[in-house]
Amino acid sequence: MKISDKSRKLAGRIEPIISTVIAKYVTPDEVGFLTVSAIEVSGDCQVCDVFLSSISGPERYVKPVQRHSKKIAHELVKTLKLRHNLEIRFKEDKSVKHVEKMKKLLE
């Protein structure tokens, strides 16, 4: 995904808001305790990838969040007063699992 200065700024504006918006639609009972690891916004500021990790949640915690992606995107557009729609894609942050594998290999 091509990243521009404008998309970096938008990602910075989304970062402090998105956790509270997600919490409105998804409970810890469904997905465990979510952490937003990273946010990447495309160069044209139309697509936003949100990387999530879950503590004590089910193995497939991204699907319940993705189910509410349109509502979350709508609320973000309204809160940030954007002039265009935003597509949000939630993805699993695999770096946590990768670090755990590396620790096991080093032991």
C-alpha positions as CSV (number, residue, x, y, z in Angstrom):
1,M,0.0,0.0,0.0
2,K,1.5,3.4,-1.0
3,I,1.7,5.7,1.9
4,S,1.8,9.5,1.6
5,D,2.2,12.3,4.2
6,K,-1.5,12.9,4.1
7,S,-2.3,9.3,4.8
8,R,0.2,9.3,7.7
9,K,-1.6,12.3,9.2
10,L,-5.0,10.6,8.8
11,A,-3.7,7.4,10.5
12,G,-2.5,9.6,13.4
13,R,-5.9,11.2,13.7
14,I,-7.7,7.8,13.6
15,E,-5.4,6.1,16.1
16,P,-6.7,7.7,19.4
17,I,-10.3,7.4,18.3
18,I,-10.7,3.9,16.9
19,S,-10.4,2.0,20.1
20,T,-13.4,3.7,21.7
21,V,-15.4,3.3,18.5
22,I,-14.7,-0.4,18.3
23,A,-15.6,-0.8,22.0
24,K,-19.1,0.5,21.2
25,Y,-19.8,-2.4,18.8
26,V,-17.8,-5.3,20.1
27,T,-17.6,-6.6,23.7
28,P,-14.6,-8.3,25.4
29,D,-16.8,-11.4,25.7
30,E,-16.8,-11.8,21.9
31,V,-13.2,-11.0,21.1
32,G,-11.2,-10.8,24.3
33,F,-9.2,-7.6,25.1
34,L,-8.3,-6.0,21.8
35,T,-5.2,-4.0,21.1
36,V,-4.8,-1.8,18.0
37,S,-1.2,-2.5,17.0
38,A,-1.0,-0.4,13.8
39,I,-3.0,1.7,11.4
40,E,-2.1,2.1,7.7
41,V,-4.1,4.4,5.4
42,S,-3.7,4.1,1.6
43,G,-2.2,7.0,-0.3
44,D,-5.6,8.2,-1.6
45,C,-7.0,8.0,2.0
46,Q,-9.8,5.7,0.9
47,V,-8.7,2.4,2.6
48,C,-7.6,1.9,6.2
49,D,-6.0,-1.3,7.5
50,V,-6.3,-1.7,11.2
51,F,-4.1,-4.4,12.7
52,L,-5.5,-6.0,15.9
53,S,-4.2,-8.4,18.5
54,S,-6.3,-10.0,21.2
55,I,-5.5,-11.1,24.7
56,S,-7.5,-14.0,26.1
57,G,-9.9,-14.0,23.2
58,P,-11.0,-16.6,20.7
59,E,-8.7,-17.7,17.9
60,R,-10.8,-15.9,15.2
61,Y,-11.4,-12.5,16.8
62,V,-11.2,-10.4,13.6
63,K,-14.4,-11.6,12.1
64,P,-16.7,-10.2,14.8
65,V,-15.0,-6.8,14.5
66,Q,-15.0,-6.9,10.7
67,R,-18.8,-7.5,10.8
68,H,-19.2,-4.0,12.2
69,S,-16.6,-2.3,9.9
70,K,-19.2,-0.2,8.0
71,K,-20.7,1.2,11.2
72,I,-17.2,1.9,12.6
73,A,-16.1,3.6,9.4
74,H,-19.2,5.7,9.3
75,E,-18.6,6.9,12.8
76,L,-15.0,7.7,12.1
77,V,-15.9,9.7,9.0
78,K,-18.5,11.7,11.0
79,T,-16.1,12.3,14.0
80,L,-13.1,13.3,11.9
81,K,-15.3,15.3,9.5
82,L,-13.9,13.6,6.4
83,R,-15.3,14.5,2.9
84,H,-15.1,11.0,1.6
85,N,-16.1,7.5,2.7
86,L,-13.5,5.3,4.3
87,E,-13.2,1.5,3.9
88,I,-11.8,-0.2,7.0
89,R,-10.2,-3.6,6.9
90,F,-9.4,-5.3,10.1
91,K,-6.4,-7.7,10.1
92,E,-4.8,-9.9,12.6
93,D,-1.4,-8.6,13.8
94,K,0.8,-11.6,13.3
95,S,3.9,-10.0,14.7
96,V,3.0,-11.1,18.3
97,K,2.8,-14.7,17.2
98,H,6.1,-14.3,15.3
99,V,7.9,-13.0,18.4
100,E,6.5,-15.9,20.5
101,K,7.9,-18.4,17.9
102,M,11.2,-16.7,17.9
103,K,11.4,-16.9,21.7
104,K,10.6,-20.6,21.6
105,L,13.3,-21.2,19.0
106,L,15.9,-19.3,21.1
107,E,15.2,-21.3,24.2
